[in-house]
C-alpha cells in the first residue's frame, strides 16, 4: 500500500516562510549555535561566494527556502513540527522586540 503525502495548505506555506526567516536569522546573526562556524567562513572566504551567501539575507534565505521545501517533501511528518517550532521562535522574538520598544 503506497502512502500518500498530505496536501500542503496555504497555512503550511506561511509557517514554512516564517521558519525560513528564522533559519536565516539563526545563520546570519545568532551566536549560538552558528557563531563560530559563521566567523570561520567569513574569515576563510572573506571575498568568496560562501561569505557572500552568509552576508546577504536574500541569498541565504533562497538556499534555506530550498532546504525547507525539500524537508517538507522528504520528511512530511517531522518537518511540520520543526517548521512550527522555528516559526514560533521568530514570532516570539519579534513580539519581544516590539514589546521592549513600547
Protein Blocks (a to p, Z undefined) as FASTA:
>chain_A
ZZddddddfklmmmmmmmmmmmmmmmmmmmblklmmmmmmmmmmmmmmklmmmmmmklmm
mmmmmmmmmmmmmmmmlmmmmmmmmmmmmmmmmmmmmmmmZZ
